[in-house]
Amino acid sequence: MASKAAGRKLRSSRHSHVAGAEHLIDRLVADVEHGRFERSLSGLTAVAAAVTTAEIYLEHYKASFGNKWMWSPIIVTPPVMVAGIGGVFSKRWAKTVLPITAGIYTANGLLGEYFHARGVARKPGGWKLASYNLPMGPPISAPGLMTIVGGMGLLAALLRREK
């Protein structure tokens, strides 16, 4: 009997967000449990893709877009932004268009990681002079931000939507 009462008390305390969450973390967990986070993450993906791509554009502009692949992050961003905004308003967009565009965006970030690592390797001394070539070459971890933003879009597509 005592364990049943403890279980009810635990469940009721876990779902105390109905009466108002006591802590911010409780409210965030409640948002995920009830599907409100899916819409927020879709919108956040669109905004983060715009900010990330603006920074990418400025850095690749400084490099004079010396490699044609430097244009790929600029090209794959608008569909992610449209899908993210669409995912805020439509479950169908969040479950169909957003994962496709976010997957392409993520793959493009991984491709960028390869190109940046290759850029460091092509500098005089390559990886043997990593202490010099990492700070002076292409930023090795910068494409990871693009990969993370794409992952946010993929996660948004997996989350449950509010009814």
MODELLER restraints for C-alpha pairs under 7 A, 6 or more apart:
rsr = mdl.restraints
at = mdl.atoms
rsr.add(forms.Gaussian(group=physical.xy_distance, feature=features.Distance(at['CA:17:A'], at['CA:27:A']), mean=6.35, stdev=0.5))
rsr.add(forms.Gaussian(group=physical.xy_distance, feature=features.Distance(at['CA:17:A'], at['CA:30:A']), mean=6.40, stdev=0.5))
rsr.add(forms.Gaussian(group=physical.xy_distance, feature=features.Distance(at['CA:21:A'], at['CA:27:A']), mean=5.31, stdev=0.5))
rsr.add(forms.Gaussian(group=physical.xy_distance, feature=features.Distance(at['CA:31:A'], at['CA:37:A']), mean=5.48, stdev=0.5))
rsr.add(forms.Gaussian(group=physical.xy_distance, feature=features.Distance(at['CA:34:A'], at['CA:162:A']), mean=5.81, stdev=0.5))
rsr.add(forms.Gaussian(group=physical.xy_distance, feature=features.Distance(at['CA:35:A'], at['CA:159:A']), mean=6.96, stdev=0.5))
rsr.add(forms.Gaussian(group=physical.xy_distance, feature=features.Distance(at['CA:35:A'], at['CA:160:A']), mean=4.92, stdev=0.5))
rsr.add(forms.Gaussian(group=physical.xy_distance, feature=features.Distance(at['CA:35:A'], at['CA:161:A']), mean=4.21, stdev=0.5))
rsr.add(forms.Gaussian(group=physical.xy_distance, feature=features.Distance(at['CA:35:A'], at['CA:162:A']), mean=4.06, stdev=0.5))
rsr.add(forms.Gaussian(group=physical.xy_distance, feature=features.Distance(at['CA:36:A'], at['CA:161:A']), mean=6.43, stdev=0.5))
rsr.add(forms.Gaussian(group=physical.xy_distance, feature=features.Distance(at['CA:36:A'], at['CA:162:A']), mean=5.34, stdev=0.5))
rsr.add(forms.Gaussian(group=physical.xy_distance, feature=features.Distance(at['CA:38:A'], at['CA:156:A']), mean=5.00, stdev=0.5))
rsr.add(forms.Gaussian(group=physical.xy_distance, feature=features.Distance(at['CA:38:A'], at['CA:159:A']), mean=5.53, stdev=0.5))
rsr.add(forms.Gaussian(group=physical.xy_distance, feature=features.Distance(at['CA:38:A'], at['CA:160:A']), mean=6.49, stdev=0.5))
rsr.add(forms.Gaussian(group=physical.xy_distance, feature=features.Distance(at['CA:38:A'], at['CA:161:A']), mean=5.78, stdev=0.5))
rsr.add(forms.Gaussian(group=physical.xy_distance, feature=features.Distance(at['CA:39:A'], at['CA:87:A']), mean=6.43, stdev=0.5))
rsr.add(forms.Gaussian(group=physical.xy_distance, feature=features.Distance(at['CA:39:A'], at['CA:88:A']), mean=4.57, stdev=0.5))
rsr.add(forms.Gaussian(group=physical.xy_distance, feature=features.Distance(at['CA:40:A'], at['CA:88:A']), mean=6.84, stdev=0.5))
rsr.add(forms.Gaussian(group=physical.xy_distance, feature=features.Distance(at['CA:41:A'], at['CA:152:A']), mean=6.84, stdev=0.5))
rsr.add(forms.Gaussian(group=physical.xy_distance, feature=features.Distance(at['CA:41:A'], at['CA:156:A']), mean=5.49, stdev=0.5))
rsr.add(forms.Gaussian(group=physical.xy_distance, feature=features.Distance(at['CA:42:A'], at['CA:84:A']), mean=4.62, stdev=0.5))
rsr.add(forms.Gaussian(group=physical.xy_distance, feature=features.Distance(at['CA:42:A'], at['CA:85:A']), mean=6.66, stdev=0.5))
rsr.add(forms.Gaussian(group=physical.xy_distance, feature=features.Distance(at['CA:42:A'], at['CA:87:A']), mean=5.47, stdev=0.5))
rsr.add(forms.Gaussian(group=physical.xy_distance, feature=features.Distance(at['CA:42:A'], at['CA:88:A']), mean=5.73, stdev=0.5))
rsr.add(forms.Gaussian(group=physical.xy_distance, feature=features.Distance(at['CA:42:A'], at['CA:153:A']), mean=6.12, stdev=0.5))
rsr.add(forms.Gaussian(group=physical.xy_distance, feature=features.Distance(at['CA:42:A'], at['CA:156:A']), mean=5.68, stdev=0.5))
rsr.add(forms.Gaussian(group=physical.xy_distance, feature=features.Distance(at['CA:43:A'], at['CA:84:A']), mean=5.24, stdev=0.5))
rsr.add(forms.Gaussian(group=physical.xy_distance, feature=features.Distance(at['CA:43:A'], at['CA:85:A']), mean=5.41, stdev=0.5))
rsr.add(forms.Gaussian(group=physical.xy_distance, feature=features.Distance(at['CA:43:A'], at['CA:88:A']), mean=5.78, stdev=0.5))
rsr.add(forms.Gaussian(group=physical.xy_distance, feature=features.Distance(at['CA:45:A'], at['CA:84:A']), mean=5.88, stdev=0.5))
rsr.add(forms.Gaussian(group=physical.xy_distance, feature=features.Distance(at['CA:45:A'], at['CA:149:A']), mean=6.09, stdev=0.5))
rsr.add(forms.Gaussian(group=physical.xy_distance, feature=features.Distance(at['CA:45:A'], at['CA:152:A']), mean=6.08, stdev=0.5))
rsr.add(forms.Gaussian(group=physical.xy_distance, feature=features.Distance(at['CA:45:A'], at['CA:153:A']), mean=5.59, stdev=0.5))
rsr.add(forms.Gaussian(group=physical.xy_distance, feature=features.Distance(at['CA:46:A'], at['CA:80:A']), mean=6.28, stdev=0.5))
rsr.add(forms.Gaussian(group=physical.xy_distance, feature=features.Distance(at['CA:46:A'], at['CA:81:A']), mean=4.13, stdev=0.5))
rsr.add(forms.Gaussian(group=physical.xy_distance, feature=features.Distance(at['CA:46:A'], at['CA:84:A']), mean=4.71, stdev=0.5))
rsr.add(forms.Gaussian(group=physical.xy_distance, feature=features.Distance(at['CA:46:A'], at['CA:85:A']), mean=6.19, stdev=0.5))
rsr.add(forms.Gaussian(group=physical.xy_distance, feature=features.Distance(at['CA:48:A'], at['CA:149:A']), mean=6.45, stdev=0.5))
rsr.add(forms.Gaussian(group=physical.xy_distance, feature=features.Distance(at['CA:49:A'], at['CA:77:A']), mean=6.39, stdev=0.5))
rsr.add(forms.Gaussian(group=physical.xy_distance, feature=features.Distance(at['CA:49:A'], at['CA:81:A']), mean=6.55, stdev=0.5))
rsr.add(forms.Gaussian(group=physical.xy_distance, feature=features.Distance(at['CA:49:A'], at['CA:149:A']), mean=6.37, stdev=0.5))
rsr.add(forms.Gaussian(group=physical.xy_distance, feature=features.Distance(at['CA:50:A'], at['CA:81:A']), mean=6.98, stdev=0.5))
rsr.add(forms.Gaussian(group=physical.xy_distance, feature=features.Distance(at['CA:52:A'], at['CA:146:A']), mean=6.72, stdev=0.5))
rsr.add(forms.Gaussian(group=physical.xy_distance, feature=features.Distance(at['CA:53:A'], at['CA:73:A']), mean=6.74, stdev=0.5))
rsr.add(forms.Gaussian(group=physical.xy_distance, feature=features.Distance(at['CA:53:A'], at['CA:74:A']), mean=6.27, stdev=0.5))
rsr.add(forms.Gaussian(group=physical.xy_distance, feature=features.Distance(at['CA:53:A'], at['CA:77:A']), mean=6.93, stdev=0.5))
rsr.add(forms.Gaussian(group=physical.xy_distance, feature=features.Distance(at['CA:57:A'], at['CA:74:A']), mean=6.86, stdev=0.5))
rsr.add(forms.Gaussian(group=physical.xy_distance, feature=features.Distance(at['CA:60:A'], at['CA:70:A']), mean=6.37, stdev=0.5))
rsr.add(forms.Gaussian(group=physical.xy_distance, feature=features.Distance(at['CA:73:A'], at['CA:108:A']), mean=6.68, stdev=0.5))
rsr.add(forms.Gaussian(group=physical.xy_distance, feature=features.Distance(at['CA:76:A'], at['CA:105:A']), mean=6.21, stdev=0.5))
rsr.add(forms.Gaussian(group=physical.xy_distance, feature=features.Distance(at['CA:79:A'], at['CA:101:A']), mean=6.23, stdev=0.5))
rsr.add(forms.Gaussian(group=physical.xy_distance, feature=features.Distance(at['CA:80:A'], at['CA:98:A']), mean=6.69, stdev=0.5))
rsr.add(forms.Gaussian(group=physical.xy_distance, feature=features.Distance(at['CA:80:A'], at['CA:101:A']), mean=5.23, stdev=0.5))
rsr.add(forms.Gaussian(group=physical.xy_distance, feature=features.Distance(at['CA:80:A'], at['CA:102:A']), mean=6.01, stdev=0.5))
rsr.add(forms.Gaussian(group=physical.xy_distance, feature=features.Distance(at['CA:83:A'], at['CA:93:A']), mean=6.41, stdev=0.5))
rsr.add(forms.Gaussian(group=physical.xy_distance, feature=features.Distance(at['CA:83:A'], at['CA:97:A']), mean=5.88, stdev=0.5))
rsr.add(forms.Gaussian(group=physical.xy_distance, feature=features.Distance(at['CA:83:A'], at['CA:98:A']), mean=4.90, stdev=0.5))
rsr.add(forms.Gaussian(group=physical.xy_distance, feature=features.Distance(at['CA:84:A'], at['CA:98:A']), mean=6.14, stdev=0.5))
rsr.add(forms.Gaussian(group=physical.xy_distance, feature=features.Distance(at['CA:86:A'], at['CA:93:A']), mean=5.65, stdev=0.5))
rsr.add(forms.Gaussian(group=physical.xy_distance, feature=features.Distance(at['CA:86:A'], at['CA:94:A']), mean=6.93, stdev=0.5))
rsr.add(forms.Gaussian(group=physical.xy_distance, feature=features.Distance(at['CA:87:A'], at['CA:93:A']), mean=4.95, stdev=0.5))
rsr.add(forms.Gaussian(group=physical.xy_distance, feature=features.Distance(at['CA:87:A'], at['CA:94:A']), mean=3.96, stdev=0.5))
rsr.add(forms.Gaussian(group=physical.xy_distance, feature=features.Distance(at['CA:87:A'], at['CA:98:A']), mean=6.79, stdev=0.5))
rsr.add(forms.Gaussian(group=physical.xy_distance, feature=features.Distance(at['CA:94:A'], at['CA:157:A']), mean=5.47, stdev=0.5))
rsr.add(forms.Gaussian(group=physical.xy_distance, feature=features.Distance(at['CA:95:A'], at['CA:157:A']), mean=5.09, stdev=0.5))
rsr.add(forms.Gaussian(group=physical.xy_distance, feature=features.Distance(at['CA:98:A'], at['CA:153:A']), mean=6.36, stdev=0.5))
rsr.add(forms.Gaussian(group=physical.xy_distance, feature=features.Distance(at['CA:98:A'], at['CA:157:A']), mean=6.69, stdev=0.5))
rsr.add(forms.Gaussian(group=physical.xy_distance, feature=features.Distance(at['CA:99:A'], at['CA:153:A']), mean=6.35, stdev=0.5))
rsr.add(forms.Gaussian(group=physical.xy_distance, feature=features.Distance(at['CA:99:A'], at['CA:154:A']), mean=5.09, stdev=0.5))
rsr.add(forms.Gaussian(group=physical.xy_distance, feature=features.Distance(at['CA:99:A'], at['CA:157:A']), mean=5.90, stdev=0.5))
rsr.add(forms.Gaussian(group=physical.xy_distance, feature=features.Distance(at['CA:102:A'], at['CA:150:A']), mean=4.56, stdev=0.5))
rsr.add(forms.Gaussian(group=physical.xy_distance, feature=features.Distance(at['CA:102:A'], at['CA:151:A']), mean=6.87, stdev=0.5))
rsr.add(forms.Gaussian(group=physical.xy_distance, feature=features.Distance(at['CA:102:A'], at['CA:153:A']), mean=5.24, stdev=0.5))
rsr.add(forms.Gaussian(group=physical.xy_distance, feature=features.Distance(at['CA:102:A'], at['CA:154:A']), mean=5.90, stdev=0.5))
rsr.add(forms.Gaussian(group=physical.xy_distance, feature=features.Distance(at['CA:103:A'], at['CA:150:A']), mean=6.29, stdev=0.5))
rsr.add(forms.Gaussian(group=physical.xy_distance, feature=features.Distance(at['CA:103:A'], at['CA:154:A']), mean=6.78, stdev=0.5))
rsr.add(forms.Gaussian(group=physical.xy_distance, feature=features.Distance(at['CA:105:A'], at['CA:147:A']), mean=6.89, stdev=0.5))
rsr.add(forms.Gaussian(group=physical.xy_distance, feature=features.Distance(at['CA:105:A'], at['CA:150:A']), mean=5.29, stdev=0.5))
rsr.add(forms.Gaussian(group=physical.xy_distance, feature=features.Distance(at['CA:106:A'], at['CA:146:A']), mean=6.49, stdev=0.5))
rsr.add(forms.Gaussian(group=physical.xy_distance, feature=features.Distance(at['CA:106:A'], at['CA:147:A']), mean=4.33, stdev=0.5))
rsr.add(forms.Gaussian(group=physical.xy_distance, feature=features.Distance(at['CA:106:A'], at['CA:150:A']), mean=4.50, stdev=0.5))
rsr.add(forms.Gaussian(group=physical.xy_distance, feature=features.Distance(at['CA:106:A'], at['CA:151:A']), mean=6.38, stdev=0.5))
rsr.add(forms.Gaussian(group=physical.xy_distance, feature=features.Distance(at['CA:109:A'], at['CA:143:A']), mean=4.92, stdev=0.5))
rsr.add(forms.Gaussian(group=physical.xy_distance, feature=features.Distance(at['CA:109:A'], at['CA:144:A']), mean=6.11, stdev=0.5))
rsr.add(forms.Gaussian(group=physical.xy_distance, feature=features.Distance(at['CA:109:A'], at['CA:146:A']), mean=5.02, stdev=0.5))
rsr.add(forms.Gaussian(group=physical.xy_distance, feature=features.Distance(at['CA:109:A'], at['CA:147:A']), mean=4.62, stdev=0.5))
rsr.add(forms.Gaussian(group=physical.xy_distance, feature=features.Distance(at['CA:110:A'], at['CA:143:A']), mean=6.86, stdev=0.5))
rsr.add(forms.Gaussian(group=physical.xy_distance, feature=features.Distance(at['CA:110:A'], at['CA:147:A']), mean=6.38, stdev=0.5))
rsr.add(forms.Gaussian(group=physical.xy_distance, feature=features.Distance(at['CA:112:A'], at['CA:143:A']), mean=5.34, stdev=0.5))
rsr.add(forms.Gaussian(group=physical.xy_distance, feature=features.Distance(at['CA:113:A'], at['CA:140:A']), mean=6.48, stdev=0.5))
rsr.add(forms.Gaussian(group=physical.xy_distance, feature=features.Distance(at['CA:113:A'], at['CA:143:A']), mean=5.45, stdev=0.5))
rsr.add(forms.Gaussian(group=physical.xy_distance, feature=features.Distance(at['CA:113:A'], at['CA:144:A']), mean=6.85, stdev=0.5))
rsr.add(forms.Gaussian(group=physical.xy_distance, feature=features.Distance(at['CA:116:A'], at['CA:138:A']), mean=5.41, stdev=0.5))
rsr.add(forms.Gaussian(group=physical.xy_distance, feature=features.Distance(at['CA:116:A'], at['CA:139:A']), mean=6.63, stdev=0.5))
rsr.add(forms.Gaussian(group=physical.xy_distance, feature=features.Distance(at['CA:116:A'], at['CA:140:A']), mean=5.42, stdev=0.5))
rsr.add(forms.Gaussian(group=physical.xy_distance, feature=features.Distance(at['CA:117:A'], at['CA:140:A']), mean=6.05, stdev=0.5))
rsr.add(forms.Gaussian(group=physical.xy_distance, feature=features.Distance(at['CA:119:A'], at['CA:137:A']), mean=6.64, stdev=0.5))
rsr.add(forms.Gaussian(group=physical.xy_distance, feature=features.Distance(at['CA:119:A'], at['CA:138:A']), mean=6.26, stdev=0.5))
rsr.add(forms.Gaussian(group=physical.xy_distance, feature=features.Distance(at['CA:120:A'], at['CA:126:A']), mean=5.94, stdev=0.5))
rsr.add(forms.Gaussian(group=physical.xy_distance, feature=features.Distance(at['CA:120:A'], at['CA:127:A']), mean=6.80, stdev=0.5))
rsr.add(forms.Gaussian(group=physical.xy_distance, feature=features.Distance(at['CA:120:A'], at['CA:133:A']), mean=5.89, stdev=0.5))
rsr.add(forms.Gaussian(group=physical.xy_distance, feature=features.Distance(at['CA:120:A'], at['CA:134:A']), mean=6.34, stdev=0.5))
rsr.add(forms.Gaussian(group=physical.xy_distance, feature=features.Distance(at['CA:120:A'], at['CA:137:A']), mean=5.34, stdev=0.5))
rsr.add(forms.Gaussian(group=physical.xy_distance, feature=features.Distance(at['CA:120:A'], at['CA:138:A']), mean=6.49, stdev=0.5))
rsr.add(forms.Gaussian(group=physical.xy_distance, feature=features.Distance(at['CA:121:A'], at['CA:127:A']), mean=5.45, stdev=0.5))
rsr.add(forms.Gaussian(group=physical.xy_distance, feature=features.Distance(at['CA:123:A'], at['CA:133:A']), mean=6.67, stdev=0.5))
rsr.add(forms.Gaussian(group=physical.xy_distance, feature=features.Distance(at['CA:126:A'], at['CA:133:A']), mean=6.83, stdev=0.5))
